[in-house]
Amino acid sequence: ECFIAEQNMVSVGMGCATRDRNVVFVSTFAAFLSRAYDQIRMGAISQSNINLCGSHCGVSIGEDGPSQMALEDLAMFRAIPTCTVFYPSDAVSTEHAVELAANTKGICFIRTSRPETPVIYSSDEKFEIGVAKVVRSSESDRVTVIGAGVTLHESLKAADELAKAGINIRVIDPFTIKPLDAATIISSAVATGGRIITVEDHYREGGLGEAVSAAVAEEPSIIVKRLAVTHVPRSGKPVELLDMFEISATHIMNAVKAAFAN
């Protein structure tokens, strides 16, 4: 960490990683890594092996307001050719993301959230790059819902409430946004009538929804509905902001009901 000097921080990290003498991690709010995009881009060109952790992503950080909310970071890092993009959803998956990043060549970005979230994986769960987790499924699932970080937990809340009404949904945690586990997403979509809903605490452009849409682009029977942050947000309580931008459990439930009603 180099305080409010993110360009310098990334440059120092890349210098330390030169010739693979160190396993280097740099950390700041994900929003502030945009200041160092030139250094990150040039690091990819020079085949740097550096790991970046971006915290405080999305509107779920709440009262700190939009200047602190990373809502473009997935788009930014997905565009880096040597970059692996991790998006863990609890403490266990975050620990595994760190371990995998430390042992992966190229640039790695780990997107972490501010709110306290429940631990959903056991300590002996295995994680792999490019392999998603199906965290909720049944023989009668109607829709596949894909969420990550905070929105995975909102998706699980929605699944619990919908189940009370006799509506089952499949919930997927992608774990890595790049590479994305297209095979699991496509097979789940086929099993749920070709219906996918993505939910992300990120702008619509360049994030989870667009990654999933690209992965299923050549599958004519699959339709993707994207829930995302649609305009510049404001300060507020996390619960209020998730609801305002329609990425809360309530809005996921509404989107699920609309998906098979049409």
N, C-alpha and C positions, 0 to 999 in steps of 0.2 A: 504494500500500500504506500502511496506517495501523496496522500491528502489531495488537495484540489489541483492536481497536475497529472491528469490521466494520460496525456500524450507522453509525458516523461516516464510515467509508470510503465506503460507498455514498451517503450524503448528500452528501459532498464531491464525489463523482463526478457525481452528478446536478446539483449546482450548477454544476460546470464545463461540463456538457453543455447547460446552458440556452441557448436561442436558437441552438443548433447552431454555436456558435463554436469548439468543439473536438471532436475525435474522442477519446472518453474510454474507457479500459479500467481496470477495477479487478480486482485479483487476490488470492485467498487460497485456503486449503484449501476445497474445495467444501462440506464439512460445516459450516464456520463461516458460510457465507452464509445458513444458516437463521436466524442471529441478526438478519439484516437483512431478513427477509421482509416486514415491515411497510413498510419503505422501498421495497423492490422493487415491492410491490403498488401502493403509492401512486404510484410512478414510472410504472407502466403506465397508471394512471388519468389522470395528467397528461401522457401522451404523451412521456415522456422517451426520448431516444436514448442509451442507455448500454450498454456491453459489459462483461460479467462473465466472468472466467475462473476456474473452480473446479478446482483440482488435487487430487491425492491421493484419487481416488474409489475406492470399493469395498474389498473385503477384500484385494485385490492389493497394498495398501500394506504389508501384513505386520505387522511387529513393533510398530508404533506403536499398534495396538489399536483397538477399536471407537469410542472417543471421537473419533478422527481420521478414521474411515472414512465417506465420504459414500455413503450407501445410500438416501437419500430425495430426493436433489437433482433427479433427472429428474422425479419426481412433482411436486415443488415448482414447477419452472420450466414444465413442460407446462401447469400450471393458470393461468399468467399469460397473459392474452389477447393481448398484443402481442409475445410472446416467440418468438424463433427459437432452437431448441435444436440446437447442433452437438455431435457426438460423434466427433471424428477418431480415427484408429487408427494413424497414424504421423506422422513429422516433416513429410512433404510435405502430407498432408491437414490437419495442424494449421496450417501456414503459410497454406494457402488458407482455412481457417476464419476465421483472424484477418483476412485481407484482405476476405473477404465480410462479416464482421461489421462492419467499419469502414465499409462502404458500404451497410448495411442499416438501414432506419428501425425504430424501436422498440427493445425490450430484446433483447439477444442474450446467450445463455449458451453458453460453450464448456467442455465437460467433458473434462478431461485426466487421464491416468493417470500413476502414479509409475514403474512398471517400465520399463526399457529394452526397447524392442520393435524388431524389424527394420523397415527401410523397405521398403514393398511397392509403392509407386507411383513412377513416374519423375518427374523434376523438371518435365516438360512436361505432366503429366496435368492435365486440365481438371475442375474441380469446380463444381457448381451447387447452390444451395439447393433441397431437395426432390427431388434426383436421386440415387438409390442407385447403388452400384457392384457389378456382379456380378464378383467377383474369382476365382471358380472355377466352371467349367461344362463340361458335355459333353452329347452327345446321349442318354446313358444315365443321367442323374442320377435317383436314387431318392427323395431328400428335399432340401428347401430348408432350409439352416441360416442363420440370421441372427444375427450377432454384431457387437459394436462395441467399440472399444478393445481391452483385453486379451483379451476373449472372441472377437474376430475372429481373433486369432492362434491361440488354442486351437482354433477351428473349422478353420483351415487345417492345423494339425497333425493334427487328426482326419481331415480329407479325405485327407491324404497317407497315413496309416496304413490307412484304409479302402480306398483305391485299390489298395494292395498285395494286398488280399483280393478285388479285383474289384468293389468297391462304390463307385460314384461318387455324390458329393453336390454340390449347387449351394451356393455360399457367397456371401452378400450382406453388403456393408458399407452400412448405411443412410446414413451421413455426417451427415444431419440426422434427429433423432428427431421434430422438429416444425418444418416440415411433413415428413411421412413419404411416401416414394415408394410409394404403394399400388399403382400400376399395375405397377411392376416386381415387387413382392412377389407380387401376384396372378398375373401371367403366369408367374412362376417356379414358384409353387405348382401351377398347372394343369399345367405341364410335368413336374412331379415327383409326379404322382399325388395332388395335394391335401394333401401332407404338409409341414408347416412345423415346425421346431424353433427357438425363440429362446433365446439364451444371454446372460445379462447379469450384470455385477458390480454388482448393485443389488437391493434388496428386490423381491419379486414385485409389490407394489402400486405402480401408477402408472408403471412403467418401460417398457422396450422391449417386453416381452412383451404388456403391456396395450395399447400403441400398435398393435402388429401385429394383435392380436386385434380391436381396434376397426376397423382398416382392412379386415379380411376378414369382418366380422360378417355381411354380407349375401350372402356366398358360401357356399351350403350344402354344397358338396363339399370345403371346405377345413377341415382339422383342425390346430390349433396346440398343440404341446407346449411348455411353458415351463420352462426351467431358470433358476433364480435363487437368490439368497440367501434362505433361508426363516426364519431366526431371528437374534437378536443374536449377532454373531460374537465371536471372541476374538483375542488376539494370537498370532502364529505366523509361520512363513515363508510367503511368498506362494504358493509351489507347494503347500504343505500345505493352505492355506486354500482355494485354488481346488478342490482335490480334496475337502476336507471338505464343501464346499457344493455339490458335484456340478456345477461349471461348468468343469471341466477337460476337456482333449481326451479323456481316457479315458471320462468320463461322457457326453460328446457322442457318442462312438462307440457306447456302449451304448444311448443314446436313439435313434440312427439305426437300429441293428439291431432294436430293439423296434418302431420305427415301421412298418416294412414286414413285420414278422413277424406282426403281429396282423391 
